[in-house]
Amino acid sequence: MRPSVDINVDEATGIWETDGLPMLYIPRHFMVNVHKEVESALGLSKYRAVLLQAGAKSAYYWCQKQAQKYEMSEVRVFEHYLERLTARGWGQFRLERLDDNLSGAEVSLTNSIYALESGAGASHPTCYMFEGFFVGGLQYVCEQQGHGLPEIVCEEVQCEAMGFECCKFAIKINHRANA
């Protein structure tokens, strides 16, 4: 099987690019080891908060750029985001539910890089890095649909690394917080 994303390499700079954005190709174990070491140094709570902000900012930016490049609607660009995360090897993402009124959503994930590297028996969810990804992507959707930037809370409520069949993320969107 060949990758489902095109990778363009600039001959002059060596920079890899997909969908008009610079990319990196790194070993999975490197990414997971960095993740574990930073979690250990900062503590789970502080690291999770940092990842939430950074992930949300990055996902919002990515959705904004992809919507412009491919002229996609709001929800379609979020689905495209999940497809691209899957195609780039982070795991297999699926939008299970997105409420019509944008009050909540659920995303499932199988074969997450963090769950696979952690193995079974983890004491806490290991895939929380993705919480910010979903927050930022859905902030973009909400803003584009005229809801402003509502408060969005995402939590990994089950993880493959803890023995579940898949990772699940529960997402609550509070539009009143923006009023």
Backbone as JSON Lines, residues from 0, in Angstrom:
{"i":0,"aa":"M","n":[0.84,-1.18,0.0],"ca":[0.0,0.0,0.0],"c":[0.88,1.24,0.0]}
{"i":1,"aa":"R","n":[0.56,2.19,-0.8],"ca":[1.28,3.46,-0.88],"c":[0.53,4.51,-0.06]}
{"i":2,"aa":"P","n":[1.23,5.5,0.44],"ca":[0.55,6.57,1.18],"c":[-0.55,7.2,0.34]}
{"i":3,"aa":"S","n":[-1.63,7.61,1.0],"ca":[-2.74,8.25,0.29],"c":[-2.61,9.76,0.25]}
{"i":4,"aa":"V","n":[-1.51,10.29,0.75],"ca":[-1.24,11.72,0.65],"c":[-0.02,11.92,-0.23]}
{"i":5,"aa":"D","n":[-0.07,12.96,-1.04],"ca":[1.08,13.29,-1.87],"c":[2.11,14.01,-1.03]}
{"i":6,"aa":"I","n":[3.36,13.65,-1.22],"ca":[4.46,14.31,-0.53],"c":[5.35,14.94,-1.59]}
{"i":7,"aa":"N","n":[5.47,16.24,-1.51],"ca":[6.33,16.98,-2.43],"c":[7.57,17.4,-1.66]}
{"i":8,"aa":"V","n":[8.73,17.17,-2.26],"ca":[9.98,17.55,-1.62],"c":[10.64,18.64,-2.47]}
{"i":9,"aa":"D","n":[10.87,19.78,-1.85],"ca":[11.54,20.89,-2.53],"c":[13.01,20.51,-2.73]}
{"i":10,"aa":"E","n":[13.44,20.46,-3.97],"ca":[14.81,20.03,-4.27],"c":[15.86,20.98,-3.7]}
{"i":11,"aa":"A","n":[15.53,22.25,-3.63],"ca":[16.5,23.24,-3.14],"c":[16.65,23.21,-1.62]}
{"i":12,"aa":"T","n":[15.53,23.0,-0.9],"ca":[15.57,23.09,0.57],"c":[15.43,21.74,1.26]}
{"i":13,"aa":"G","n":[14.89,20.75,0.57],"ca":[14.63,19.46,1.19],"c":[13.37,19.44,2.04]}
{"i":14,"aa":"I","n":[12.61,20.52,2.03],"ca":[11.39,20.6,2.84],"c":[10.3,19.74,2.21]}
{"i":15,"aa":"W","n":[9.7,18.91,3.05],"ca":[8.57,18.07,2.63],"c":[7.29,18.88,2.77]}
{"i":16,"aa":"E","n":[6.37,18.67,1.84],"ca":[5.11,19.39,1.87],"c":[3.97,18.48,1.44]}
{"i":17,"aa":"T","n":[2.85,18.59,2.13],"ca":[1.61,17.9,1.78],"c":[0.47,18.9,1.91]}
{"i":18,"aa":"D","n":[-0.39,18.93,0.93],"ca":[-1.54,19.84,0.94],"c":[-1.12,21.29,1.14]}
{"i":19,"aa":"G","n":[0.04,21.65,0.64],"ca":[0.5,23.03,0.74],"c":[1.08,23.43,2.08]}
{"i":20,"aa":"L","n":[1.28,22.45,2.98],"ca":[1.82,22.74,4.31],"c":[3.1,21.94,4.54]}
{"i":21,"aa":"P","n":[4.11,22.54,5.19],"ca":[5.34,21.8,5.49],"c":[5.07,20.64,6.44]}
{"i":22,"aa":"M","n":[5.75,19.53,6.22],"ca":[5.56,18.31,7.01],"c":[6.91,17.74,7.44]}
{"i":23,"aa":"L","n":[6.86,16.87,8.43],"ca":[8.03,16.12,8.88],"c":[7.74,14.64,8.76]}
{"i":24,"aa":"Y","n":[8.77,13.86,8.53],"ca":[8.63,12.42,8.53],"c":[9.61,11.92,9.59]}
{"i":25,"aa":"I","n":[9.07,11.46,10.72],"ca":[9.92,11.02,11.83],"c":[9.48,9.65,12.31]}
{"i":26,"aa":"P","n":[10.38,8.9,12.92],"ca":[9.98,7.59,13.46],"c":[8.93,7.75,14.56]}
{"i":27,"aa":"R","n":[7.97,6.84,14.57],"ca":[6.88,6.88,15.55],"c":[7.42,6.81,16.97]}
{"i":28,"aa":"H","n":[8.39,5.94,17.21],"ca":[8.92,5.79,18.57],"c":[9.55,7.09,19.07]}
{"i":29,"aa":"F","n":[10.14,7.89,18.18],"ca":[10.71,9.16,18.58],"c":[9.61,10.09,19.1]}
{"i":30,"aa":"M","n":[8.52,10.2,18.34],"ca":[7.41,11.07,18.75],"c":[6.84,10.62,20.09]}
{"i":31,"aa":"V","n":[6.65,9.34,20.25],"ca":[6.07,8.81,21.49],"c":[7.05,8.98,22.66]}
{"i":32,"aa":"N","n":[8.32,8.75,22.43],"ca":[9.3,8.92,23.51],"c":[9.39,10.37,23.97]}
{"i":33,"aa":"V","n":[9.36,11.31,23.04],"ca":[9.35,12.73,23.41],"c":[8.1,13.03,24.22]}
{"i":34,"aa":"H","n":[6.97,12.53,23.76],"ca":[5.69,12.73,24.45],"c":[5.78,12.23,25.9]}
{"i":35,"aa":"K","n":[6.28,11.03,26.09],"ca":[6.37,10.44,27.44],"c":[7.34,11.22,28.34]}
{"i":36,"aa":"E","n":[8.45,11.67,27.79],"ca":[9.44,12.4,28.58],"c":[8.91,13.77,29.01]}
{"i":37,"aa":"V","n":[8.23,14.45,28.11],"ca":[7.68,15.77,28.47],"c":[6.57,15.59,29.5]}
{"i":38,"aa":"E","n":[5.73,14.57,29.33],"ca":[4.69,14.28,30.33],"c":[5.33,14.04,31.7]}
{"i":39,"aa":"S","n":[6.41,13.29,31.72],"ca":[7.09,12.99,32.98],"c":[7.69,14.26,33.61]}
{"i":40,"aa":"A","n":[8.27,15.11,32.78],"ca":[8.91,16.33,33.29],"c":[7.9,17.36,33.79]}
{"i":41,"aa":"L","n":[6.8,17.54,33.06],"ca":[5.83,18.57,33.41],"c":[4.72,18.08,34.33]}
{"i":42,"aa":"G","n":[4.45,16.78,34.27],"ca":[3.28,16.22,34.95],"c":[2.13,16.15,33.96]}
{"i":43,"aa":"L","n":[1.28,15.15,34.13],"ca":[0.2,14.9,33.19],"c":[-0.72,16.1,33.02]}
{"i":44,"aa":"S","n":[-1.15,16.7,34.09],"ca":[-2.12,17.8,34.03],"c":[-1.57,19.01,33.27]}
{"i":45,"aa":"K","n":[-0.36,19.42,33.61],"ca":[0.24,20.59,32.96],"c":[0.53,20.3,31.49]}
{"i":46,"aa":"Y","n":[1.05,19.12,31.19],"ca":[1.37,18.77,29.81],"c":[0.1,18.68,28.96]}
{"i":47,"aa":"R","n":[-0.93,18.11,29.53],"ca":[-2.21,17.99,28.81],"c":[-2.76,19.37,28.46]}
{"i":48,"aa":"A","n":[-2.63,20.32,29.38],"ca":[-3.09,21.69,29.12],"c":[-2.28,22.35,28.01]}
{"i":49,"aa":"V","n":[-0.98,22.15,28.01],"ca":[-0.12,22.71,26.96],"c":[-0.49,22.11,25.61]}
{"i":50,"aa":"L","n":[-0.67,20.79,25.57],"ca":[-1.03,20.13,24.32],"c":[-2.41,20.58,23.82]}
{"i":51,"aa":"L","n":[-3.32,20.82,24.73],"ca":[-4.65,21.27,24.35],"c":[-4.56,22.6,23.59]}
{"i":52,"aa":"Q","n":[-3.83,23.55,24.15],"ca":[-3.7,24.86,23.51],"c":[-2.95,24.77,22.18]}
{"i":53,"aa":"A","n":[-1.82,24.08,22.18],"ca":[-1.03,23.96,20.95],"c":[-1.77,23.19,19.88]}
{"i":54,"aa":"G","n":[-2.43,22.11,20.27],"ca":[-3.18,21.3,19.31],"c":[-4.35,22.05,18.73]}
{"i":55,"aa":"A","n":[-5.07,22.8,19.57],"ca":[-6.23,23.56,19.1],"c":[-5.8,24.65,18.12]}
{"i":56,"aa":"K","n":[-4.74,25.35,18.46],"ca":[-4.23,26.41,17.58],"c":[-3.81,25.83,16.23]}
{"i":57,"aa":"S","n":[-3.1,24.73,16.26],"ca":[-2.6,24.11,15.03],"c":[-3.74,23.54,14.18]}
{"i":58,"aa":"A","n":[-4.71,22.89,14.82],"ca":[-5.83,22.31,14.08],"c":[-6.68,23.4,13.43]}
{"i":59,"aa":"Y","n":[-6.91,24.48,14.15],"ca":[-7.68,25.6,13.6],"c":[-6.98,26.12,12.34]}
{"i":60,"aa":"Y","n":[-5.69,26.35,12.45],"ca":[-4.89,26.86,11.33],"c":[-4.95,25.89,10.16]}
{"i":61,"aa":"W","n":[-4.77,24.6,10.43],"ca":[-4.79,23.6,9.37],"c":[-6.15,23.6,8.67]}
{"i":62,"aa":"C","n":[-7.23,23.6,9.42],"ca":[-8.58,23.6,8.82],"c":[-8.8,24.86,7.99]}
{"i":63,"aa":"Q","n":[-8.36,25.98,8.49],"ca":[-8.49,27.25,7.77],"c":[-7.76,27.18,6.43]}
{"i":64,"aa":"K","n":[-6.53,26.7,6.43],"ca":[-5.73,26.62,5.21],"c":[-6.3,25.6,4.23]}
{"i":65,"aa":"Q","n":[-6.76,24.47,4.73],"ca":[-7.31,23.43,3.86],"c":[-8.65,23.86,3.26]}
{"i":66,"aa":"A","n":[-9.46,24.56,4.04],"ca":[-10.73,25.05,3.52],"c":[-10.49,26.02,2.36]}
{"i":67,"aa":"Q","n":[-9.47,26.87,2.51],"ca":[-9.13,27.8,1.44],"c":[-8.58,27.08,0.21]}
{"i":68,"aa":"K","n":[-7.67,26.16,0.45],"ca":[-7.0,25.46,-0.66],"c":[-7.97,24.6,-1.46]}
{"i":69,"aa":"Y","n":[-8.86,23.89,-0.77],"ca":[-9.74,22.94,-1.45],"c":[-11.2,23.41,-1.53]}
{"i":70,"aa":"E","n":[-11.46,24.63,-1.05],"ca":[-12.81,25.18,-1.07],"c":[-13.82,24.22,-0.45]}
{"i":71,"aa":"M","n":[-13.53,23.8,0.77],"ca":[-14.38,22.86,1.5],"c":[-15.29,23.58,2.47]}
{"i":72,"aa":"S","n":[-16.45,22.98,2.72],"ca":[-17.36,23.5,3.75],"c":[-16.78,23.18,5.12]}
{"i":73,"aa":"E","n":[-17.37,23.78,6.14],"ca":[-16.86,23.67,7.5],"c":[-16.78,22.23,8.0]}
{"i":74,"aa":"V","n":[-17.88,21.51,7.95],"ca":[-17.89,20.14,8.47],"c":[-17.02,19.25,7.6]}
{"i":75,"aa":"R","n":[-17.06,19.46,6.29],"ca":[-16.25,18.64,5.39],"c":[-14.77,18.82,5.67]}
{"i":76,"aa":"V","n":[-14.33,20.03,6.01],"ca":[-12.91,20.24,6.29],"c":[-12.5,19.52,7.58]}
{"i":77,"aa":"F","n":[-13.4,19.44,8.55],"ca":[-13.1,18.7,9.78],"c":[-12.99,17.2,9.48]}
{"i":78,"aa":"E","n":[-13.89,16.7,8.66],"ca":[-13.8,15.29,8.25],"c":[-12.5,15.04,7.48]}
{"i":79,"aa":"H","n":[-12.14,15.98,6.63],"ca":[-10.89,15.9,5.86],"c":[-9.69,15.89,6.81]}
{"i":80,"aa":"Y","n":[-9.77,16.68,7.85],"ca":[-8.71,16.72,8.86],"c":[-8.51,15.33,9.47]}
{"i":81,"aa":"L","n":[-9.6,14.7,9.86],"ca":[-9.51,13.35,10.44],"c":[-8.96,12.35,9.42]}
{"i":82,"aa":"E","n":[-9.37,12.49,8.17],"ca":[-8.85,11.61,7.11],"c":[-7.34,11.8,6.94]}
{"i":83,"aa":"R","n":[-6.9,13.04,6.99],"ca":[-5.47,13.31,6.82],"c":[-4.66,12.84,8.02]}
{"i":84,"aa":"L","n":[-5.2,12.98,9.23],"ca":[-4.5,12.43,10.4],"c":[-4.32,10.92,10.23]}
{"i":85,"aa":"T","n":[-5.36,10.27,9.75],"ca":[-5.31,8.83,9.49],"c":[-4.27,8.52,8.42]}
{"i":86,"aa":"A","n":[-4.32,9.24,7.31],"ca":[-3.42,8.99,6.19],"c":[-1.97,9.25,6.54]}
{"i":87,"aa":"R","n":[-1.73,10.12,7.53],"ca":[-0.36,10.43,7.93],"c":[0.15,9.53,9.05]}
{"i":88,"aa":"G","n":[-0.65,8.52,9.44],"ca":[-0.15,7.49,10.33],"c":[-0.35,7.69,11.82]}
{"i":89,"aa":"W","n":[-1.14,8.68,12.24],"ca":[-1.37,8.91,13.66],"c":[-2.28,7.85,14.28]}
{"i":90,"aa":"G","n":[-3.08,7.21,13.47],"ca":[-4.07,6.23,13.9],"c":[-5.23,6.3,12.92]}
{"i":91,"aa":"Q","n":[-6.29,5.58,13.22],"ca":[-7.46,5.59,12.34],"c":[-8.6,6.31,13.05]}
{"i":92,"aa":"F","n":[-8.9,7.51,12.57],"ca":[-9.88,8.4,13.19],"c":[-11.22,8.27,12.49]}
{"i":93,"aa":"R","n":[-12.27,8.4,13.29],"ca":[-13.62,8.34,12.73],"c":[-14.53,9.29,13.5]}
{"i":94,"aa":"L","n":[-15.2,10.15,12.77],"ca":[-16.21,11.03,13.37],"c":[-17.46,10.19,13.58]}
{"i":95,"aa":"E","n":[-17.73,9.86,14.81],"ca":[-18.88,9.0,15.14],"c":[-20.18,9.79,15.2]}
{"i":96,"aa":"R","n":[-20.06,11.04,15.67],"ca":[-21.25,11.84,15.84],"c":[-20.86,13.31,15.85]}
{"i":97,"aa":"L","n":[-21.67,14.12,15.17],"ca":[-21.56,15.57,15.26],"c":[-22.99,16.08,15.29]}
{"i":98,"aa":"D","n":[-23.4,16.62,16.42],"ca":[-24.77,17.07,16.59],"c":[-25.11,18.15,15.57]}
{"i":99,"aa":"D","n":[-26.34,18.09,15.05],"ca":[-26.79,19.07,14.06],"c":[-26.67,20.5,14.56]}
{"i":100,"aa":"N","n":[-26.91,20.71,15.85],"ca":[-26.83,22.05,16.43],"c":[-25.43,22.39,16.95]}
{"i":101,"aa":"L","n":[-24.46,21.53,16.62],"ca":[-23.07,21.71,17.04],"c":[-22.92,21.86,18.56]}
{"i":102,"aa":"S","n":[-23.67,21.04,19.29],"ca":[-23.54,21.08,20.75],"c":[-22.62,19.98,21.26]}
{"i":103,"aa":"G","n":[-22.25,19.05,20.41],"ca":[-21.37,17.99,20.84],"c":[-20.97,17.09,19.69]}
{"i":104,"aa":"A","n":[-19.98,16.26,19.98],"ca":[-19.47,15.33,18.98],"c":[-18.77,14.18,19.68]}
{"i":105,"aa":"E","n":[-18.48,13.16,18.91],"ca":[-17.69,12.03,19.41],"c":[-16.79,11.55,18.29]}
{"i":106,"aa":"V","n":[-15.53,11.33,18.63],"ca":[-14.55,10.8,17.68],"c":[-14.0,9.52,18.27]}
{"i":107,"aa":"S","n":[-13.85,8.51,17.41],"ca":[-13.2,7.27,17.84],"c":[-11.85,7.15,17.13]}
{"i":108,"aa":"L","n":[-10.98,6.39,17.73],"ca":[-9.63,6.24,17.22],"c":[-9.15,4.82,17.49]}
{"i":109,"aa":"T","n":[-8.69,4.15,16.46],"ca":[-8.05,2.85,16.62],"c":[-6.62,2.94,16.12]}
{"i":110,"aa":"N","n":[-5.79,2.09,16.64],"ca":[-4.38,2.02,16.25],"c":[-3.64,3.35,16.43]}
{"i":111,"aa":"S","n":[-3.96,4.05,17.5],"ca":[-3.27,5.29,17.84],"c":[-1.79,5.01,18.09]}
{"i":112,"aa":"I","n":[-0.94,5.91,17.63],"ca":[0.49,5.71,17.85],"c":[0.82,5.61,19.34]}
{"i":113,"aa":"Y","n":[0.1,6.36,20.16],"ca":[0.38,6.37,21.59],"c":[-0.09,5.08,22.26]}
{"i":114,"aa":"A","n":[-1.24,4.59,21.88],"ca":[-1.74,3.34,22.45],"c":[-0.89,2.16,22.0]}
{"i":115,"aa":"L","n":[-0.52,2.14,20.72],"ca":[0.29,1.03,20.21],"c":[1.66,0.98,20.88]}
{"i":116,"aa":"E","n":[2.28,2.13,21.06],"ca":[3.6,2.17,21.7],"c":[3.53,1.9,23.2]}
{"i":117,"aa":"S","n":[2.41,2.26,23.83],"ca":[2.27,2.04,25.27],"c":[1.96,0.59,25.6]}
{"i":118,"aa":"G","n":[1.24,-0.07,24.69],"ca":[0.82,-1.44,24.98],"c":[-0.33,-1.43,25.97]}
{"i":119,"aa":"A","n":[-0.8,-2.61,26.3],"ca":[-1.94,-2.75,27.22],"c":[-1.53,-2.45,28.66]}
{"i":120,"aa":"G","n":[-2.5,-2.08,29.45],"ca":[-2.26,-1.9,30.88],"c":[-1.87,-0.5,31.3]}
{"i":121,"aa":"A","n":[-2.09,0.49,30.48],"ca":[-1.79,1.87,30.87],"c":[-2.69,2.28,32.03]}
{"i":122,"aa":"S","n":[-2.19,3.13,32.89],"ca":[-2.95,3.57,34.07],"c":[-3.87,4.75,33.77]}
{"i":123,"aa":"H","n":[-3.65,5.42,32.63],"ca":[-4.48,6.55,32.24],"c":[-4.52,6.61,30.71]}
{"i":124,"aa":"P","n":[-5.48,7.33,30.15],"ca":[-5.52,7.46,28.69],"c":[-4.21,8.05,28.17]}
{"i":125,"aa":"T","n":[-3.73,7.49,27.07],"ca":[-2.43,7.91,26.52],"c":[-2.55,8.79,25.28]}
{"i":126,"aa":"C","n":[-3.75,8.93,24.76],"ca":[-3.95,9.61,23.47],"c":[-4.53,11.01,23.62]}
{"i":127,"aa":"Y","n":[-4.39,11.6,24.79],"ca":[-4.96,12.91,25.09],"c":[-4.39,14.01,24.21]}
{"i":128,"aa":"M","n":[-3.26,13.76,23.54],"ca":[-2.7,14.76,22.65],"c":[-3.73,15.2,21.61]}
{"i":129,"aa":"F","n":[-4.59,14.3,21.2],"ca":[-5.56,14.59,20.15],"c":[-6.73,15.45,20.61]}
{"i":130,"aa":"E","n":[-6.91,15.61,21.91],"ca":[-8.03,16.42,22.41],"c":[-8.0,17.83,21.82]}
{"i":131,"aa":"G","n":[-6.85,18.46,21.82],"ca":[-6.72,19.8,21.27],"c":[-6.96,19.84,19.77]}
{"i":132,"aa":"F","n":[-6.58,18.75,19.08],"ca":[-6.81,18.68,17.64],"c":[-8.3,18.84,17.34]}
{"i":133,"aa":"F","n":[-9.13,18.12,18.1],"ca":[-10.57,18.15,17.86],"c":[-11.18,19.48,18.29]}
{"i":134,"aa":"V","n":[-10.66,20.04,19.37],"ca":[-11.15,21.36,19.83],"c":[-10.9,22.41,18.75]}
{"i":135,"aa":"G","n":[-9.69,22.49,18.25],"ca":[-9.36,23.49,17.24],"c":[-10.12,23.3,15.94]}
{"i":136,"aa":"G","n":[-10.25,22.05,15.51],"ca":[-11.0,21.78,14.29],"c":[-12.45,22.17,14.41]}
{"i":137,"aa":"L","n":[-13.03,21.88,15.56],"ca":[-14.44,22.22,15.76],"c":[-14.63,23.71,16.05]}
{"i":138,"aa":"Q","n":[-13.63,24.37,16.61],"ca":[-13.71,25.83,16.75],"c":[-13.81,26.46,15.37]}
{"i":139,"aa":"Y","n":[-13.03,25.95,14.43],"ca":[-13.08,26.46,13.06],"c":[-14.48,26.26,12.48]}
{"i":140,"aa":"V","n":[-15.03,25.06,12.63],"ca":[-16.37,24.76,12.12],"c":[-17.4,25.72,12.72]}
{"i":141,"aa":"C","n":[-17.37,25.87,14.03],"ca":[-18.34,26.74,14.71],"c":[-18.22,28.18,14.25]}
{"i":142,"aa":"E","n":[-17.0,28.68,14.18],"ca":[-16.81,30.06,13.76],"c":[-17.31,30.28,12.34]}
{"i":143,"aa":"Q","n":[-17.01,29.35,11.45],"ca":[-17.44,29.49,10.06],"c":[-18.96,29.39,9.91]}
{"i":144,"aa":"Q","n":[-19.61,28.74,10.84],"ca":[-21.07,28.65,10.79],"c":[-21.74,29.78,11.58]}
{"i":145,"aa":"G","n":[-20.94,30.77,11.99],"ca":[-21.51,31.94,12.64],"c":[-21.72,31.82,14.13]}
{"i":146,"aa":"H","n":[-21.09,30.84,14.76],"ca":[-21.25,30.65,16.21],"c":[-20.13,31.3,17.01]}
{"i":147,"aa":"G","n":[-19.23,32.01,16.37],"ca":[-18.09,32.56,17.08],"c":[-17.16,31.45,17.53]}
{"i":148,"aa":"L","n":[-16.39,31.71,18.57],"ca":[-15.48,30.7,19.12],"c":[-16.03,30.23,20.47]}
{"i":149,"aa":"P","n":[-16.86,29.22,20.48],"ca":[-17.45,28.76,21.74],"c":[-16.43,28.01,22.6]}
{"i":150,"aa":"E","n":[-16.78,27.82,23.85],"ca":[-15.98,26.98,24.73],"c":[-16.2,25.53,24.3]}
{"i":151,"aa":"I","n":[-15.11,24.83,24.03],"ca":[-15.2,23.42,23.64],"c":[-14.35,22.61,24.6]}
{"i":152,"aa":"V","n":[-14.95,21.58,25.16],"ca":[-14.25,20.69,26.07],"c":[-14.2,19.31,25.42]}
{"i":153,"aa":"C","n":[-13.02,18.77,25.35],"ca":[-12.83,17.43,24.78],"c":[-12.07,16.59,25.79]}
{"i":154,"aa":"E","n":[-12.52,15.36,25.95],"ca":[-11.85,14.46,26.89],"c":[-11.78,13.06,26.29]}
{"i":155,"aa":"E","n":[-10.6,12.48,26.37],"ca":[-10.47,11.07,25.99],"c":[-11.1,10.25,27.12]}
{"i":156,"aa":"V","n":[-12.22,9.63,26.84],"ca":[-12.98,8.92,27.87],"c":[-12.68,7.42,27.92]}
{"i":157,"aa":"Q","n":[-12.04,6.9,26.89],"ca":[-11.53,5.53,26.94],"c":[-10.35,5.44,25.99]}
{"i":158,"aa":"C","n":[-9.44,4.5,26.29],"ca":[-8.19,4.39,25.53],"c":[-7.86,2.92,25.28]}
{"i":159,"aa":"E","n":[-7.41,2.65,24.06],"ca":[-6.98,1.3,23.72],"c":[-5.88,0.81,24.66]}
{"i":160,"aa":"A","n":[-5.02,1.72,25.09],"ca":[-3.91,1.34,25.97],"c":[-4.39,0.91,27.35]}
{"i":161,"aa":"M","n":[-5.66,1.15,27.65],"ca":[-6.23,0.72,28.92],"c":[-7.1,-0.52,28.75]}
{"i":162,"aa":"G","n":[-7.03,-1.14,27.56],"ca":[-7.77,-2.37,27.31],"c":[-9.07,-2.22,26.56]}
{"i":163,"aa":"F","n":[-9.44,-1.0,26.17],"ca":[-10.67,-0.79,25.41],"c":[-10.44,-1.15,23.94]}
{"i":164,"aa":"E","n":[-11.53,-1.39,23.24],"ca":[-11.47,-1.73,21.81],"c":[-10.94,-0.57,20.97]}
{"i":165,"aa":"C","n":[-11.25,0.65,21.4],"ca":[-10.77,1.83,20.7],"c":[-10.69,2.99,21.69]}
{"i":166,"aa":"C","n":[-10.07,4.06,21.25],"ca":[-10.07,5.29,22.03],"c":[-11.33,6.06,21.64]}
{"i":167,"aa":"K","n":[-11.94,6.73,22.62],"ca":[-13.12,7.55,22.35],"c":[-12.91,8.92,22.98]}
{"i":168,"aa":"F","n":[-13.34,9.92,22.23],"ca":[-13.23,11.3,22.68],"c":[-14.63,11.91,22.72]}
{"i":169,"aa":"A","n":[-15.03,12.38,23.89],"ca":[-16.32,13.06,24.06],"c":[-16.07,14.55,23.97]}
{"i":170,"aa":"I","n":[-16.86,15.23,23.14],"ca":[-16.66,16.65,22.89],"c":[-17.96,17.39,23.18]}
{"i":171,"aa":"K","n":[-17.86,18.4,24.05],"ca":[-19.01,19.23,24.4],"c":[-18.72,20.66,23.93]}
{"i":172,"aa":"I","n":[-19.71,21.25,23.27],"ca":[-19.56,22.59,22.72],"c":[-20.57,23.49,23.41]}
{"i":173,"aa":"N","n":[-20.07,24.52,24.1],"ca":[-20.93,25.45,24.83],"c":[-20.96,26.78,24.1]}
{"i":174,"aa":"H","n":[-22.02,26.99,23.3],"ca":[-22.15,28.22,22.54],"c":[-22.48,29.43,23.42]}
{"i":175,"aa":"R","n":[-23.11,29.19,24.57],"ca":[-23.47,30.29,25.48],"c":[-22.24,30.95,26.06]}
{"i":176,"aa":"A","n":[-21.14,30.19,26.17],"ca":[-19.92,30.77,26.73],"c":[-19.39,31.9,25.84]}
{"i":177,"aa":"N","n":[-19.81,31.88,24.59],"ca":[-19.35,32.88,23.62],"c":[-20.29,34.1,23.57]}
{"i":178,"aa":"A","n":[-21.45,33.97,24.15],"ca":[-22.47,35.03,24.05],"c":[-22.11,36.25,24.88]}
